[in-house]
Amino acid sequence: MTLPVGTVEHRTAGASRPAAHVAVVVVSDKRTLATDESGPLAKSLLSDAGHIVTFFALVPNDEVQTRALVSDLIARADVDAVVLCGGTGLGAKDRTVEAVRPLLEKELPGFGELFRFISYQEQIGTAAILTRALAGSVNGKLIVSLPGSKAAVELALTKVLLPELQHLLHELRR
């Protein structure tokens, strides 16, 4: 696939940015720091791609607490992006999307659409409709909300977010 000249120029400009500073937050009532695999995987994939994980936490599936933490994180100078893992399903306690969406100035519907499409093709078939993966921006920061499974985190980061992270941050700072 040949990319349009503007996309190539923006990606090139984004690639010249310093490493992104990313906060990783696992949202779960079932996992602990000892049993969670998604958070460490997200940290590893981000670090392996040359980015810096400046914050990590595991918090309960609580809308108010999650929104407060994300609000604090996007106010920090050492955070360019917040990646949340968990709480995007249809269960009664899955409230990450409700916690994050009111904070967003701009939503990136293509993120969730592309993630679900690739999930459908490569991993879980029609069960992809069960995720409410979400991304958007606020105050020049990127917020990404992913499902909590290890497979979903790996797919979302390697196939969707990491290839565009520097480009996204470049666009947010223009």
Order of alpha helices (4+ residues) and beta strands (2+ residues): alpha-beta-alpha-beta-alpha-beta-alpha-beta-alpha-beta-beta-alpha-alpha
